[in-house]
Structures are given as C-alpha cells and as structure tokens.
Amino acid sequence: MALEDRYGLPLSTSSPEAASAYREGVDLMLAGWTGTAETLERAIAADPDFALAHIARGRLHGFYQQGDLARQKAALARELVATRGTERERSHVETLALAIEGRLPEAIAATMKHVEAWPRDALVLSLPLGAFGLFAFSGMADHDRARQELCERVAHHYGEDWWFLTMYGWAMTENGNVGRGRGITERGFDLRRQNAHAAHAVLHAMFEDGSIEAADRLVDDWIPSYDRAGILHGHIRWHQALGALEHGDAARALAIYADVLQPQATQAPPLNVVTDAASLLWRLSAYGHAVPKALWVEADATAQKLFPKSSLPFADIHMALFAAATQNREALAIRLAAIEQRLADGKLPAGPVVPAVCRALAAFAEEDYAACVQMLAPVLGEVVRVGGSHAQRELIEDTFVVALMRSGDLPRARALLDARLHRRPSLRDTRWQAAMG
C-alpha cells in the first residue's frame, strides 16, 4: 500500500516511519510550531533518500536565513527526486528549490503551474501566501487580492482543513474583507489551537477591526502554550505591544520589547528580529514616547550583521529606520546607492517607492517634517509593493500622519485620520484628533 501525505498525495518512500515523521513535520511547519526541524530530521534518518523530507528541511533553513544549508538541501533533493520521485514530487522539489534560491518570478510561475495540477499540495500552495510569501515580496501592488483569489480557486479542494482556513481567512482580512476573514480564520484556529499562524491571523483581524482588548486577552490566554523558540512567538507579542501603544502605554510596550523582541532576548528568524525591533522602537518614538538610545544602538548592531547589504525591500526599509534613528547617514547612503542601482538595472520590482520611503524616514528623523511629507505623499499608495502585512506597513502611514501634524498641515492630517477612523476604531487616532483641536 502506497504511503501518502495528509492530503492524500503519494510519497516516494517505503518507510512508514519516514512518511509519518514527514506528515507531522509538514503540519508543524504549516502551524509555525516548534519541533519542526527535529521531526523532519527523523524523517530523513528513517529514509535518507526521501527527497521531500530534504526539501522541507531546506525550506525551514531558509526561514532562518541559513542560505548555504538551504541550498545544499535543495541540491540534494533535486538529485534524489530525479532518481526516485513522481512527476508531482519532482515539480514540488523544483518549486521549493526556486523559492529557496530567491528566484521569485520563476518560483511564482512554477507554483501556479504546480497548484493547477496538484491543488492539494499544501506546502507548495503555502509559498505565495502570508506576509512574507512569494506574492508579498514580488513587488506586486495587488498581492493582497492575488492571495485571496488564489485561495478561492482551490478552496473546494480543502474544505474544513485547519491550515487552509487559517491562510484563506488571513488573505481575506488583508484584502479588506475583515469580518469574513476573521470568521474563517477563527474556524481554522478552533480546529487546531496549536497553530501559531492561526493565532497570528486572528490578531491581524482584531487589529483591523479595532478589537484591541480582545487581542490582548487572546495573547495572554494562548501564548503560554507556545514555546519561546516558536517562529512567531516574538511577533505575536509584538502585536500585543501595538495594542499597548493604542492605550498610550509605552512602559508596557517597552517591557514586551525587553522580554522577547530585543536581540539578546529573541529567538526569531532574522527578518522578524530586524523588522519587529525597528518598527516597534520607531512607533514608540514617533508617537512621542522616549526610547533609550542604547536600545536603538544595540538593535542596529544586530541588524547590520543580519542584513549588511541591500536585499529585500521590506528589510531595506526597516534598515532605513535604524539608520535614520541612529543618524547613521553613511549606512543609509550606502544602502540607498545599492537600491538605486538595482532600480536602474530593472532589478527592483517594488520600484521607486523603496528609495523614496527610505529618504522620507531620514527626513523625519532629522525633524524635517515638511520634506518627509513631500517625499511620502506621492508614494503612499505604492507602499504595499514592499510586502509584509497591512499592520506592518501602517508604520509608514503613521509616520506621514505625524509629519503632517508636526509640519502644521492639520487639514490633511485630520482628513487621513477621519478616513482611518471610519474604517476601524482607534484610541491612538482619536487622541491625535483631539490634540489637533
């Protein structure tokens, strides 16, 4: 009897132990849960020639920016699957390998072709989904809509699957269908509570509908079940820190930062380390709270080691936050030169929004608020191209609002805040309105 994955797709291994460990490892990966690496290693130990276990392990290496190890796993998986693998498995390995190698256009094309043929191959389907997925980092202006449309095309293949409901609901939430998205995500969360991606997706919906207190309770109730080594542990607490800032509670936000987000405390993947630290410290400062300079200096030193050169636009913008906050004009100039060169060479799909935002952040830090407004106004509608989630990208809009207020352009600031408050309640936006009289 052929061995299968959890979605009924045949696996080219004769080892029941390898198949079982692979099924469990993939589920742990799709849930963002601890134990993924160890479980996939068990699958490999049970069958060293099992290509899918190797490529899954390679993907996990990629999450943690272990590029050499990830590429080695991809190369080995390609070799193994060529001699022992079905057509589906060869396509599966190749698609994940392209993603690991950062070949985004090719990986997206391979994903769409693969999903058309094998829609229930969840690990491949996961590639374009999420805030850090292929679609988000493709430079597409409509990646929120693209995720929802992709999920809608395959929804009938998944039914009430806990992983699919998690990602489908999140895609809806990010695309503006918050009420329906929250309900679908909560269904997935109820089916598997040990699912960090579901907890995270629900928090995004709560952010979008203004359920700040409910989000805080969710984290308090759920986070004890999730090990600090979990890939999303720090980021989920980051959401809780954003809730604290809604209430103007800078002390609590800083306490959360010290507990799980600052470099010496976090166990998160590099991209989360940099983006969560920079964005929270920047928000604290922009909202008028004191941030000890030592926190910026320490986090910047770590960030420079993790992202020494221009890479993902999402990372570059957060590195610009560090450069601006620490007044490191040289670091920003070097990074901007690399970004501008990639733009000139046609190798920056996100486009001119990236250097524009970087320069605007520097102007804000130098208290040239009028210049910040002038630089940001033309590109605000393009910020979506840098990827990440709406909650993460809202930092740029917040910076714009504060720059408007500090430059004296109160009518535009009021209009923007009015539009946001019509979309969702916000204690912070209400305070800002009141401060303008």
N, C-alpha and C positions, 0 to 999 in steps of 0.2 A: 504494500500500500504506500503510495507516494506521500511524502511529508509536505505540509503546507504551512504558509504563514497564517496570521489571524484572519486575514481577509480572503482566504481560500485559494491563494496563488501557490503553485507548486514550488518546492525548494529543491535545488540540486545538492542534496546531502543525504547520505544513507544513515546518518547518526540521529536517532531520536533525541539524544541529549543536546546535540548542536542545534537542532531545529527548535527545541523547547527554549533553550537559552536565547536563541536569536529572536524568537517571538517576544519573550519577556524583555529583552534588551531594547527592541524597537518600541515597544509600548512605553518603557521607561523614558526613552528619548522623546517620544511624542508627548509625554506628560511633563517633560522637563524635570524629571525626578532623579534623585541620587541613586547610585548603584548601576547606572547605565554602562559605564566603562567596564566594570568588573563582570557584568553579565555578558557583554559582548566578548570579552576575553575568554569566558567559559565556553562560549560557542566556538571560538577559534581553536581553543585547546582540544575540544571534542572532535573537531574536524578542521585541521589546518588548511585544507584545500577548499573550504567553503567561502566562495568569493563574496557573497552578500554580507557575511559577518565582517569581513575585512573592510569593505567599503563603508559599512555603517560605522565601524570604529574610526575610519578615516574622517567621516563627517563630524564625529564628536571631537576629534583632534582639531578640526577646522574651527569649531566654535571657540576653542581656547587659543586660537591663533598659533597653533603648533604646526606651522605650514609644512616643514620638512617631513614630519611624521605623517601628516595627512596625505601629502603627495606620494610618499612611499607606499602607503596603504592603497591609494588609488592605482598606482602602477601594478602592485601585486594583484589586486582584484581584477584588473583588466587581463592580466596574464592567466589567472586561474579560470576566469569565466570563459575565456576563449576556448579552453580545452574541456571544461566541464560546466556547461551552463546552457539554459534555454535561450531562445530569442528574447524573451521578456527579461531575463536576468542580464543578458549582455547589454540591452538597452538601459536597464536600471543602473548597472555599474557605470556605463559611459556617461549617463546623465549626471549622476552624483559626482563623478570624477571631474567633469567640466565645471561644476559648481565649486568643487574644492580648489580647482586651479584658477578660479576667478575669471573664467571666460564667460561672462554674463550673457551676452547675446546668444552665443552657441548653447549655453545651458538652458536658457529660456526656450529656445526653439526645440531643443531635444526634449524638454519637459512637456511642452504642449503636444508634441508628436507622441510621446510615450503615454501620456494621460488619455489621449484619444483612443489608443489601442488597449490600454490596461488601466481603466479609471480607478480601480480599487487598489492600486499600488500606492499606499498612503505615504510611504517615505519619499517617493518622488513627488507626489502631489504637495507635500509639505514644503518643497523647495521655494515656490514663489509666494507662499503665504507668510503672514507675520510681519512685524515691523522691521525686521532685519532680513527679510526674504529677497529672492531674486527680483520680484516686481518692485519692491520698495527701493532697492538700490540700483535700479535700471536707469534712473533719470526720467522715467515716465511721469507726466503730470497727472495721469488718471489711474495711478496704481491702486488707489482705494477702490475705484469702481471695477477695475480689472480683477481684483481678488474676489469681489462678491460675484461677478459674472462667472468666473471660473468655478466657484463653489456651486453656483446654481446649476451649471451644466452637468455636474456629477452628483448632485445631491441624492438623486433616486438610487444611486449605487450604494449609498451608505446608510440610509435610514437613520435609526436612533443610535448611531455609533458615537461614543463619548468624545473621541478625538475630533471627528469631523464636525460635530455640533459646536465644539469649542472654537474651531477655526472659522466656521461659517458664520457664527454669531459675531465673532470679533470683526470679520470682514464687513458685515453689515453695519456694526457700530461705527467703524472708521469711515464708512461711506455715507454716514449721516442718518442711517436707519436705526437710531439708538434704541428705541423701545423694543422693536422686534429683535434686534441683535442681542440685547441683554437677556431677553426671554430664552432665546435659543442657546446662548452660552450657558445660562443657568441650568438648562436641561442637561447639557453635557457635564457640567460640574456635579450635578446630583448623581449622575451615573458613575462617576469616578472622582471621589474627593481628593485622592492622591494625584492631583493633576495641577501642577503649578501654572501651566498655560491657561487653564480654565479660570483659576483664581485671578490671574493677571488680566484676562479678558473681561471678567466681570468688573474688576476695578476700573478698567477703561470706560466701560459703560456707565459706571457710577460717576466717574469724572465728568463725562459728557452730559449726564442728566442732573448733576448737582447734588448727588446723594453722598455728601462728604462724611456725615456721621455714620451712615450705613457702611461705607467703605472702611472707615476706621475700625468699626466693630468686626467686620469681616476679617481684616488682617489680624486683629487681636485674637479672634477665636480660632483662626485657621493656621497661623504661622507656627505655633508650637509643634505641629505635625510635620513641618518641613525643615529638614536639616540645613544648617547654615552653609553647607557646601553645595546646596542646590543651585542650579544655574541662574534661577530667578529670585533667590532669596533676598539679596540686597535690593534688587529693582522693585520688588513688591513692597519692601519697607520704604523705598524712595517715593512710591505712591502715597504712603502714609505720611511722609514728610510734606508732600504737596498739600495734603489735607490740613496739616498743622499750619502751613502758611496761609491757607484760606482763612483761618481764625486769627492770623497775625501772631501765631505762637512760634517765634523764632527759636526760643530756647529748646522747644521740643524737636523742631526740625534739625537743629544742630546736634542734639543728643542722638537722634537717629543716625545722622551722618557719622558721628563718632563711633557708634555701636557697630554699624555694618557697611558703611559706604566709603569711609576714608581708606586710602590704600593699605595701611597696615592692618586694617580690620577685615577687609572684604576678601571673599574667595570667588568673586565673579569673573567671567571671561573678560579679556582686556577691553573690548568695546564698551561693555557695561561699566567697567571700572572708570573709564575716561568720561563717558557721557553722563553717567549718573552724578559723579562728583562735580564736574564742571557746571552742569545745568542747575543743580541744587544750590551751590555756592553763588552762582550768578543771580539766580532768582532772589535769594536772601538779600544780596547787596542791592539789586535793582529795586526791590520792594522797600528799601530804606533801613534794613537791619544791618548791624555791624557784623562783619565777618573777619575774624582774626587773620592777619596777613600770613601767618605761619601755615594756616590750612591751605591757602592758595599755593604757597611755595612748595609744600610737601606734595600736594596732589599734582602740581605741574611737573615736578621732578620725575614722578612715576609716569605721567602721561608722555613726557618726552622720550622715555625709554621704550614705551609700548608703541608709540606712533611717531618715530623720529622723522619720517618723511611723509609727504603728501600721499594720501591713499583714498579711502572712501570719502566722498564729500561730507557725509554725516559726521565722520570722525574729524575731518578738517575743520568744520565749523566749531566743533567743541574744542579743538586745539586752539582755535582763534579766541575762544572765550578765555582760555588760560593765558595766552599771550597778551590779550587786552587787559585782563585783571592784574597781571604781574608787570604790566608796562614793558614787556619784552618785545620791543619794536623789531629787533633783529630777527628773532624767531618768526615773527609774523611776516616780515618782508621776505624771508627765505621761502616760507610756505606759500605765500601769495605768488611769488615768482614761478614756483613749480605748478601751481594751479593755473596761472595764466598761460604757461607754456602748453599744458595739456589742453586747455581751451582752444588755443591757437592751432594745435595739431589735430583738433577734432576728436580728442580722446577724453572729453569730459561731458558725458551725456546729460548731466544735470544742468549744464550751461552756465551763463553769466551770473546766475543767482548766487553761485558759491563765492566768487571773489567779492561780489557786492555786499553780501551779508558779513563776510569777514572784515571788510573795511568799515562797515557801519558799526560793528561791535567795538572796534578800536576807537572810533569817534565817540561812542557812548562812554567808554571807559575814560576818555580824555575830557569828558564833560562838554564836548562839542555836540550838543543835542540837536541843534538845527541841521548840522551836517549828517548826523545819524538819520534823522527823518528824511532828508533829501536822498540819501542813498537807499534807504529801505523802501520808501513809498513805491517806486516803480517795480519792485521785485517781490512784494509781499505775496502776490498771487502765485508766484513760482516757487516759493519755499518748499512746497510739497515735493518737488523734484529731488530734494536731498535725502528723502527716505525717512525712516523712523515712524513714530506714531503721531497722531494729532496732538496728544498731550505733550509729547517731547518737542514738537515743532512750535507749540504755542509760546515757548520761551521767546521766539523772535518777535511775535506779535506783542507780547508783554513789553519787550524792550522798546518797541515802536510806540506803544501807548505811553510809557513813562517818558520817553524822549519828547513826545508831543506835549505832555504836561509841563515838563521842565523847560521846554523852549517857549512856552507861553501860547501854544496853539491849542487852546482849550476847546474850541468848537469841534475840531476834528477828533480830539480825544473823547469828547462826550458822544459823538456820533458812533465811534467804534465801540465804546463801552455799551451804548444803548443796543447796538446790534448783537453784542455778545450776551447781554442780559435777556434779550428776547429769545435767545437760543437755550440758555440754561441759567439758573440762579447762581450767583457767585458773591460770597461775602466780601471778597477782595475787591471785585469790580464795584460793588456797592459802596465800599469805603472810598475808593478812588473818586467815584462820582461825587460823594459828599464833600470830599476835600476840595473839589473844584467849585463848590457852592452852587 
